[in-house]
Amino acid sequence: MHPPSKLGGSLPDGRKPAPANASRAAKVSSNYSIDTITNKHELGSIENDWNRLSECAKFPNAFMTFNWFRAWDQRFTQEDPGGRRPAVLVLKKDGVVVGISPLICRKVSRLGFAARKLEFVANHADYNDLVLGDDPAVQSAAIVQFLAQTQDEWDLVELRDLRETGKTITLIENALAQAGLSYRVVPEEERCPYLLIDAAWSEMMNRLSRRERQRFRAQQARLEQMSSEGLRVRIIENPRHEPGLLEKLIALESQKHVHSHLTPPFVAKYPEVFQSLFDTLGPRGWLYVALMELGDRPIASIMGFRCGKRLWDFHGAYDHSFSRISPGTMLVPALLDYGFSHGYDEYDFLRGEESYKMRWSTGVHQSYWLRIWSRNWISRAHAFVYLDLKPGVKRLVARTK
């Protein structure tokens, strides 16, 4: 068996890195091997394979694309140049790339000591996956086997918002149990409400309560009155072709309120990331922007993703001075009509169970938080705190109440 790939370097507590001449590949079964991509120069070498896997995935996920990973990795590496690096696991069968685990390795301080943590590239993704091919059970087991082989080189694995796409979580748990790794899987607190698209909006609205129908019809009447003043709604399928669009979204975001309070900027905080996504995911059909304008003035927007037959609502904003017409809310019917006419079957509001989402939704998707601990002493200490100490303290507190 080949020696495992190197995931991380030495740390101040004396733990030693893998030898400098360690092979860059690990054979994890008779059919599969795994390479580890550890720098941005190597990252480009798998772009085509990564794009191919993303495009043909049974459950497409814009957050797991090469361009999403690269854009966020570049931004956060600039903020913390010495504390993080790619740790992308490239699964191969007979030399062909058949799966990718888009991870990074980051140094964190835990329990007063430095720890090496494997995680997804950013916490802004509402769904995360292992980008696998047509044999998820065996491929999941291969990735877990690789983690078991290399557990001297990482301390914690924390995978947030793992999407359940059938038997995903069960397959991973079975593989972890077989590999003898300590782990816990817990449901994420924030679920993702969704609405099935099975008709045009006019028909879907008839299913709402009488009060809701009256409210939407009143809002629609206000919008129709404003159409003579130049009000319009557009679904921009390729944001790259819209000059100045990013600046419009940033300007709208500066007006965004939640419960009468301005919210912290998001797009404005990461403009280079979203420009990169416009330039890369837009032309490939992953990204859309719904825009409501009064003349040349934007008054509401929803930026989202097109993933297979599903529309995802990622980030919205509106001009608070137009709140009387609920412009953000009234963009959703336009997107539902767009989705129905273009063959989409679900509108996903993504993470968060705000009241407006729950009024619309016909169900919720659950995602999971996976923690894995290695045999390193610092990892075992973390496992003790999480698995034994914290539950013991909770039980003690409960008894004293």
C-alpha positions as CSV (number, residue, x, y, z in Angstrom):
1,M,0.0,0.0,0.0
2,H,1.3,3.4,-0.9
3,P,1.9,5.9,2.0
4,P,-0.9,8.4,2.5
5,S,-0.9,11.9,1.1
6,K,0.2,14.8,3.3
7,L,-2.6,16.9,4.7
8,G,-0.9,19.4,6.9
9,G,2.4,20.6,8.4
10,S,4.0,20.5,11.8
11,L,2.5,22.3,14.8
12,P,4.1,23.9,17.9
13,D,3.1,21.1,20.2
14,G,5.6,18.7,18.7
15,R,3.5,16.6,16.5
16,K,5.4,15.7,13.4
17,P,4.4,16.2,9.8
18,A,4.3,13.5,7.2
19,P,7.7,12.9,5.5
20,A,8.6,15.4,2.8
21,N,9.0,12.6,0.3
22,A,5.6,11.0,1.0
23,S,3.7,9.9,-2.0
24,R,0.9,12.2,-3.2
25,A,-1.5,9.3,-3.6
26,A,-3.0,6.8,-1.3
27,K,-4.5,3.5,-2.5
28,V,-7.7,3.0,-0.4
29,S,-9.0,-0.1,-2.1
30,S,-8.3,-2.4,-5.0
31,N,-10.2,-0.1,-7.3
32,Y,-9.8,3.4,-5.8
33,S,-6.9,5.8,-5.0
34,I,-7.0,9.3,-3.6
35,D,-4.8,12.3,-4.4
36,T,-4.7,15.4,-2.2
37,I,-4.6,18.8,-3.7
38,T,-2.8,21.1,-1.3
39,N,-2.2,24.4,-3.2
40,K,-3.9,26.7,-5.7
41,H,-1.5,25.7,-8.5
42,E,-2.5,22.1,-8.3
43,L,-6.2,23.1,-8.0
44,G,-6.4,24.2,-11.6
45,S,-5.3,20.8,-12.8
46,I,-8.7,19.3,-11.8
47,E,-11.0,22.1,-12.9
48,N,-12.3,20.2,-16.0
49,D,-12.9,17.0,-14.0
50,W,-14.6,18.9,-11.2
51,N,-16.8,20.7,-13.6
52,R,-17.7,17.4,-15.3
53,L,-18.7,15.8,-12.0
54,S,-20.7,18.8,-11.0
55,E,-22.6,18.9,-14.3
56,C,-23.6,15.3,-14.3
57,A,-24.3,14.9,-10.5
58,K,-27.6,13.3,-9.7
59,F,-28.3,16.1,-7.2
60,P,-26.5,19.2,-8.6
61,N,-25.1,21.6,-6.0
62,A,-23.8,25.1,-7.0
63,F,-22.0,25.3,-3.6
64,M,-19.9,22.2,-4.5
65,T,-18.7,23.6,-7.9
66,F,-15.0,24.3,-8.6
67,N,-15.7,28.0,-9.1
68,W,-17.5,28.4,-5.7
69,F,-14.6,26.6,-4.0
70,R,-11.9,28.7,-5.7
71,A,-13.6,32.1,-5.2
72,W,-14.0,31.6,-1.5
73,D,-10.7,29.9,-1.0
74,Q,-8.9,32.8,-2.6
75,R,-10.7,35.3,-0.4
76,F,-10.2,33.6,2.9
77,T,-6.6,32.7,2.1
78,Q,-5.9,36.4,1.6
79,E,-7.3,37.0,5.1
80,D,-5.4,34.1,6.7
81,P,-2.5,33.3,4.4
82,G,-0.6,31.0,6.8
83,G,-3.5,29.4,8.6
84,R,-5.3,27.5,5.8
85,R,-4.7,25.5,2.7
86,P,-6.7,23.4,0.2
87,A,-7.1,19.7,1.2
88,V,-9.2,18.6,-1.7
89,L,-9.5,14.8,-1.9
90,V,-9.5,13.6,-5.5
91,L,-11.0,10.1,-5.8
92,K,-9.8,8.1,-8.8
93,K,-10.7,4.8,-10.4
94,D,-8.3,3.4,-13.0
95,G,-6.7,6.8,-13.2
96,V,-10.0,8.6,-13.9
97,V,-11.4,11.2,-11.5
98,V,-14.7,9.9,-10.2
99,G,-15.2,11.9,-7.0
100,I,-14.1,15.0,-5.1
101,S,-14.2,16.0,-1.4
102,P,-13.8,19.8,-1.5
103,L,-12.2,20.4,1.8
104,I,-9.6,22.8,3.3
105,C,-7.2,22.3,6.2
106,R,-7.3,25.1,8.7
107,K,-5.3,25.7,11.9
108,V,-7.5,26.6,14.8
109,S,-7.0,27.1,18.5
110,R,-8.9,24.6,20.6
111,L,-8.5,23.9,24.4
112,G,-5.6,26.3,24.3
113,F,-3.7,24.2,21.7
114,A,-3.4,24.5,17.9
115,A,-5.5,21.9,16.0
116,R,-5.7,20.9,12.4
117,K,-9.3,20.9,11.2
118,L,-10.7,19.6,7.9
119,E,-13.8,21.4,6.8
120,F,-15.7,22.8,3.8
121,V,-14.3,26.0,2.3
122,A,-16.8,28.5,3.7
123,N,-19.8,28.6,6.0
124,H,-21.9,30.5,3.4
125,A,-23.0,27.3,1.6
126,D,-26.5,26.1,2.7
127,Y,-25.9,22.6,1.4
128,N,-22.6,20.7,1.3
129,D,-21.8,17.4,-0.3
130,L,-19.1,15.0,-1.2
131,V,-19.0,15.2,-5.0
132,L,-19.3,11.6,-5.9
133,G,-20.1,9.5,-9.0
134,D,-22.4,6.6,-9.6
135,D,-21.1,4.4,-6.8
136,P,-21.7,6.5,-3.6
137,A,-21.5,3.6,-1.1
138,V,-18.1,2.4,-2.2
139,Q,-16.8,5.9,-2.9
140,S,-17.9,7.1,0.6
141,A,-16.2,4.2,2.1
142,A,-13.0,5.0,0.2
143,I,-12.9,8.6,1.4
144,V,-13.5,7.5,5.0
145,Q,-10.8,4.9,4.7
146,F,-8.4,7.6,3.5
147,L,-9.3,9.7,6.6
148,A,-8.5,6.7,8.8
149,Q,-5.2,6.2,7.0
150,T,-4.2,9.8,7.5
151,Q,-5.5,10.5,11.0
152,D,-2.0,11.3,12.3
153,E,-2.2,14.4,10.1
154,W,-5.5,15.9,11.2
155,D,-7.1,16.5,14.5
156,L,-10.8,17.3,13.7
157,V,-13.1,16.9,10.8
158,E,-16.2,19.2,11.0
159,L,-18.5,19.0,8.0
160,R,-21.4,21.4,8.4
161,D,-24.7,21.4,6.4
162,L,-24.2,18.0,4.9
163,R,-27.2,17.4,2.6
164,E,-29.3,14.3,2.8
165,T,-29.9,13.0,-0.6
166,G,-31.5,9.7,0.1
167,K,-29.0,7.5,2.0
168,T,-26.0,9.9,2.2
169,I,-25.8,10.1,5.9
170,T,-26.3,6.4,6.4
171,L,-23.6,5.5,4.0
172,I,-21.1,7.8,5.7
173,E,-22.0,6.5,9.1
174,N,-21.6,2.9,8.0
175,A,-18.2,3.7,6.6
176,L,-17.1,5.5,9.7
177,A,-18.2,2.7,12.0
178,Q,-16.4,0.2,9.8
179,A,-13.2,2.3,9.8
180,G,-13.3,2.6,13.6
181,L,-13.3,6.4,13.7
182,S,-15.1,8.2,16.5
183,Y,-17.9,10.5,15.2
184,R,-21.2,12.1,15.8
185,V,-23.9,13.2,13.4
186,V,-26.5,15.7,14.6
187,P,-29.2,17.5,12.6
188,E,-28.5,21.2,11.9
189,E,-30.8,23.5,13.8
190,E,-31.8,25.5,10.8
191,R,-33.6,23.6,8.1
192,C,-34.3,24.6,4.5
193,P,-38.0,25.3,3.7
194,Y,-39.1,24.6,0.1
195,L,-42.1,25.0,-2.1
196,L,-43.0,22.5,-4.9
197,I,-43.6,24.1,-8.3
198,D,-46.3,22.1,-9.9
199,A,-48.4,24.9,-11.5
200,A,-48.4,28.5,-12.5
201,W,-48.5,31.1,-9.7
202,S,-52.2,31.9,-10.4
203,E,-53.1,28.3,-9.6
204,M,-50.7,28.0,-6.7
205,M,-52.2,31.1,-5.1
206,N,-55.6,29.6,-5.1
207,R,-54.3,27.0,-2.6
208,L,-53.5,29.7,-0.1
209,S,-55.8,30.8,2.7
210,R,-58.4,33.4,1.9
211,R,-56.5,36.0,3.8
212,E,-53.2,35.3,2.0
213,R,-54.9,35.4,-1.4
214,Q,-56.4,38.8,-0.6
215,R,-53.1,40.1,0.5
216,F,-51.3,38.9,-2.6
217,R,-54.0,40.3,-4.9
218,A,-53.8,43.7,-3.2
219,Q,-50.0,43.7,-3.6
220,Q,-50.3,42.6,-7.3
221,A,-52.8,45.5,-7.9
222,R,-50.3,48.0,-6.5
223,L,-47.6,46.6,-8.7
224,E,-49.8,46.8,-11.8
225,Q,-50.6,50.5,-11.0
226,M,-46.9,51.2,-10.8
227,S,-46.2,49.5,-14.2
228,S,-47.2,52.8,-15.9
229,E,-44.4,54.4,-14.0
230,G,-41.9,52.0,-15.4
231,L,-42.0,49.2,-12.9
232,R,-40.7,45.9,-14.3
233,V,-39.4,42.5,-13.2
234,R,-36.6,40.7,-14.9
235,I,-35.0,37.2,-14.4
236,I,-31.4,37.6,-15.5
237,E,-30.1,34.2,-16.4
238,N,-26.5,35.3,-17.1
239,P,-25.5,38.1,-14.7
240,R,-22.2,38.5,-16.5
241,H,-24.1,40.2,-19.4
242,E,-25.6,42.9,-17.2
243,P,-23.1,45.7,-16.8
244,G,-23.2,47.3,-13.3
245,L,-25.5,44.6,-11.9
246,L,-23.2,43.8,-8.9
247,E,-23.1,47.5,-8.0
248,K,-26.9,47.6,-8.1
249,L,-27.1,44.6,-5.7
250,I,-24.7,46.2,-3.3
251,A,-26.7,49.5,-3.4
252,L,-29.9,47.6,-2.6
253,E,-28.2,45.7,0.2
254,S,-27.4,49.0,1.9
255,Q,-31.1,49.5,2.3
256,K,-31.9,46.0,3.6
257,H,-33.8,45.9,6.9
258,V,-34.8,43.0,9.2
259,H,-37.3,44.0,11.9
260,S,-36.7,47.7,11.1
261,H,-32.9,47.4,11.6
262,L,-30.3,47.6,8.8
263,T,-28.6,44.2,8.3
264,P,-24.8,43.7,7.9
265,P,-23.7,43.7,4.3
266,F,-22.9,40.4,2.6
267,V,-22.4,40.9,-1.1
268,A,-20.7,44.3,-0.3
269,K,-18.3,42.5,2.0
270,Y,-17.2,40.0,-0.6
271,P,-17.6,41.8,-4.0
272,E,-14.7,40.0,-5.7
273,V,-16.2,36.7,-4.7
274,F,-19.6,37.5,-6.3
275,Q,-18.0,39.0,-9.3
276,S,-16.0,35.8,-9.8
277,L,-19.3,33.8,-9.5
278,F,-21.0,36.1,-12.0
279,D,-18.1,35.6,-14.4
280,T,-17.9,31.8,-14.0
281,L,-21.1,30.2,-12.8
282,G,-23.3,32.7,-14.7
283,P,-22.3,31.6,-18.2
284,R,-22.6,27.9,-17.2
285,G,-26.2,28.3,-16.2
286,W,-25.8,28.0,-12.4
287,L,-26.6,31.5,-11.3
288,Y,-29.6,33.9,-11.7
289,V,-30.7,37.3,-10.4
290,A,-34.3,38.3,-10.2
291,L,-34.5,42.1,-10.3
292,M,-37.5,44.5,-9.7
293,E,-36.8,48.0,-11.1
294,L,-38.7,51.3,-11.2
295,G,-37.3,52.8,-14.3
296,D,-33.5,52.5,-13.9
297,R,-33.8,52.2,-10.1
298,P,-33.5,48.7,-8.6
299,I,-35.9,48.2,-5.7
300,A,-35.6,44.5,-5.0
301,S,-33.4,41.6,-5.9
302,I,-33.0,37.9,-5.3
303,M,-29.7,36.2,-6.2
304,G,-30.0,32.4,-6.5
305,F,-28.9,29.2,-8.2
306,R,-30.3,26.8,-10.7
307,C,-29.4,23.3,-9.6
308,G,-30.9,20.6,-11.8
309,K,-34.7,21.1,-11.6
310,R,-34.5,23.2,-8.5
311,L,-34.3,27.0,-8.0
312,W,-32.4,28.1,-4.9
313,D,-33.1,31.5,-3.2
314,F,-29.7,32.4,-1.9
315,H,-29.7,36.2,-1.0
316,G,-32.2,38.9,-1.4
317,A,-32.5,42.6,-0.6
318,Y,-34.9,45.5,-1.2
319,D,-35.2,49.2,-0.9
320,H,-36.9,49.8,2.4
321,S,-38.6,52.9,1.1
322,F,-40.8,50.7,-1.1
323,S,-41.8,48.3,1.7
324,R,-45.5,49.2,1.1
325,I,-45.5,47.0,-2.0
326,S,-43.4,44.2,-0.5
327,P,-41.1,44.1,-3.5
328,G,-38.9,41.2,-2.2
329,T,-41.9,39.0,-1.5
330,M,-43.5,39.8,-4.8
331,L,-40.4,38.7,-6.7
332,V,-41.1,35.1,-5.6
333,P,-44.3,34.7,-7.7
334,A,-42.3,35.9,-10.7
335,L,-39.7,33.3,-10.0
336,L,-42.3,30.6,-9.5
337,D,-43.8,31.4,-12.9
338,Y,-40.3,31.4,-14.4
339,G,-39.6,28.0,-12.8
340,F,-42.9,26.4,-14.0
341,S,-42.4,27.6,-17.6
342,H,-38.8,26.4,-17.6
343,G,-39.4,22.9,-16.1
344,Y,-38.2,23.4,-12.5
345,D,-40.1,21.5,-9.9
346,E,-39.0,23.0,-6.6
347,Y,-38.2,26.5,-5.1
348,D,-35.8,26.1,-2.1
349,F,-35.6,29.1,0.3
350,L,-32.4,27.5,1.7
351,R,-31.3,27.8,5.3
352,G,-33.5,29.5,7.9
353,E,-37.1,29.0,9.0
354,E,-38.2,32.6,9.0
355,S,-42.0,33.1,9.2
356,Y,-42.3,34.3,5.6
357,K,-40.6,31.2,4.3
358,M,-42.8,28.9,6.4
359,R,-45.9,30.6,5.1
360,W,-44.9,29.6,1.5
361,S,-43.3,26.2,2.1
362,T,-44.7,22.8,1.5
363,G,-41.9,21.0,3.3
364,V,-38.4,21.3,4.7
365,H,-35.0,19.7,3.9
366,Q,-32.9,18.6,6.8
367,S,-29.1,18.9,6.7
368,Y,-26.6,17.5,9.2
369,W,-23.4,18.3,11.1
370,L,-20.7,15.6,11.1
371,R,-17.8,15.6,13.6
372,I,-15.0,13.1,13.3
373,W,-12.1,12.7,15.8
374,S,-8.8,11.1,15.1
375,R,-6.6,9.1,17.5
376,N,-4.3,12.1,18.3
377,W,-4.4,13.2,21.9
378,I,-5.7,16.6,21.2
379,S,-8.5,15.1,19.1
380,R,-9.3,12.6,21.9
381,A,-9.4,15.5,24.4
382,H,-12.0,17.2,22.1
383,A,-14.0,14.1,21.9
384,F,-14.0,13.7,25.7
385,V,-15.3,17.3,26.1
386,Y,-18.0,16.9,23.4
387,L,-19.1,13.3,24.2
388,D,-18.7,13.1,27.9
389,L,-18.0,16.4,29.7
390,K,-20.7,18.6,28.1
391,P,-23.5,16.0,28.4
392,G,-22.4,15.4,32.0
393,V,-22.6,19.1,32.8
394,K,-26.0,19.3,31.2
395,R,-27.4,16.4,33.2
396,L,-26.0,17.9,36.4
397,V,-27.6,21.3,35.6
398,A,-30.9,19.6,34.8
399,R,-30.9,17.8,38.2
400,T,-30.3,21.0,40.1
401,K,-33.3,22.8,38.6
